[in-house]
Amino acid sequence: MRQTTLLFLLICGSVTSAFAQSVQLSSWNTLSSLVTTRDADVDASSVIWAATTGGVYAYRTDGSITEYRNINALQTLSTTSILCEHDRQEVFVGGETGSLDIHQADDTWHNITDIVRATQYPKRGIRDMVAHNGIMYIATDFGVVTFDIDDRLFIETIDRIGTLQEKTRANSIAVVNDSLWVATDSGLAVAPLNVSTLRLPSVWRIYGTNDGLPSASVQHLTAFNQTLAASSGSAVTLWNGTGFTTSFTLAKPVRALTSTGASIIASTEDGLFSGVEKLPIPWSNILLGHTSATVNNQTNYVGYILDKGIEVWDGSKITAITINSPISNQFARLAIDTKGALWVATDVDPPRTGQGLSVSDNGRWRNINAQTSTQLKSNACYRVSAISDGSVMIGTWGAGAYQATWNGDDIELQHFTTTNSAFKGITADSNFVLASDAARDRNGNIWVINEQAATNLFVRITPDDATSGFSNCVDSRNNLFRTIAVDGAGNKWAGSTSGTGLVAYNDRGTSDRADDICNAVRTSNSQLPDNVISALRIDKTGGLWIGTAKGVAVMSGPTSVSNTTIPFVRRITSLTSVVVNDIYVDALNYKWIATTSGVYVLNEDGTSVLSVITKDNSPLLDDNIRSVVVDDRTGIAYFGTSSGCSSAQTSSIQPTESFDLSFRPQPFRVDADDEVIIDGLAADADVKIMTAGGIMVTAFQARGRQAAWNGRDTQGNKVPPGVYIVQTSSAASSTSAVGKLVVKR
């Protein structure tokens, strides 16, 4: 796949261009869940193609899997329908947004955007497809469209099917005996294909309950023995030439319908049924649907398994297709532990949408939820906080807090709730415990926000797991807080979600509450932009960065807070209109501000915006960025959204303690390579590139572990081939190093 690269460059007025601060993003990638299958089909080579809520993947008989997402492939991750066109060796993928993407025989994709751009229809999702005589008939949220497969052109749009209401959704579509059948929630429509146009209402006939259907709402269709089978709720009916006859009725609603020639196969959440007879297939979990295909003259069934992807039954054994994927597309909150593992909380709207917890270690995913783990008591995991001792605190909506550790193979959990700790429940239910953000102080204590608790604001967990509760020292009745930061003096800063600003608290390491520090910071007594606080972070110099619903502010000296004075709060004037969701401070002390309108990267003191990252200038999945983190060891930035996560390589990598120079590529081909990466730099390194004879070519400064050189001198000219000396020094670490770089044409 092509590499997508973005370069954002800002030349600061106080330095020359050789010392410009920049943020470079490259090697974009998308992380999304492939475990929820919506549709599947099998191509002529027996490859199973699965359409999921997070993209498409192809599973081959040798066990290999190829994944396709939004970068250089799909228009949307949320795919809804898939069809393998055997004669042309093409795969058609329909999406929730109306996207139509065609995978071609040479492994390239052709994107059709016409339906996406048809904004006269509020809903444009593709629900089903069937190919017949070179025409693709597509069931959509607003009716039916026809598409010429060879010419790649739409023929006509049928947004008024017979006497049905205009823009009626088509649930399923089938061709039987040169007639087109369309299932809707208001009846089953049929029209002959030999008419000049399907747009005329008069060519359609609508069937309903008076014609034998158990309900006007029809969900699934399949051709069967030169006739049509249809499902309405839990009933399956057959077309008899003049009306419909019930074939069989199951205990639960039908989720998919196929035929094998001899039988109609229906799936419910309980399994597959041939008529009322349940097939003895040991699926591992609830079925979301199925498809069937003939492979080597044997009928295979592909089951869509809840939270597990797909499983294949070949008539004698079942094969589970293991897909390496997070469990959810909701990257509500992100954290990176001290070993570099990425932790994902999945609940963006607690407690309604959570699916547990996902952890990625070197690209290998591990998922846990209340159904698969006896330790995790709730799927409403809505906060994750990386702790400097290597653990991660998980906040749940109702089940308390968990201290988690990834041991390389599994996740170890320690549970804190009302029965074994100082955590308290909400006023309405003393056993319903909300735990949100957490931070560690200089003594090794972990402080957790006990959100909406009847009596607590904080819970302190000591290194030996003893716990103590602390009320809101400003107003013990107000515990609507979610975010926390601990500064260098041990002050705990809590951010309010209800519009009461910041609370600062310090117990001074004693049990004597009389000497505690307690104060509040609000718009009324400071330059705080807003009293609704969404993010708090301490930067490399000890400053407290504050994200609000009306922009960003910084408190450069939070340690000076007392009972009678509050530190000065400075607004970041360049971000006064943004709604902040999260803040991350990277290895270079840059501030990554996640907002509802993209990501803003600020320099160390926030006086300059180094870059603005949005869907318009990058492969971001959504401009509403829920959370942002940067792995200080690798420089990979992660942007969490409600529909997946985007990642990109940056130069924000933790500098080495001393120089360990390396170059890639080596040799550097100035005409072929965009740039050479100088790796292994100490902090705030001065880099000089000279000829072998000692003549200066260029010089620049690097803040992190890496720097890039484009092979040009100070005049902008490409340097000639030869051996060049790279001389580096760092005043911060009092070290220096010299390396040799070979330059070729």
Order of alpha helices (4+ residues) and beta strands (2+ residues): beta-beta-beta-beta-beta-beta-beta-beta-beta-beta-beta-beta-beta-beta-beta-beta-beta-beta-beta-beta-beta-beta-beta-beta-beta-beta-beta-beta-beta-beta-beta-beta-beta-beta-beta-beta-beta-beta-beta-beta-beta-beta-beta-beta-beta-beta-beta-beta-beta-beta-beta-beta-beta-beta-beta-beta-beta-beta-beta-beta-beta-beta-beta-beta-beta-beta
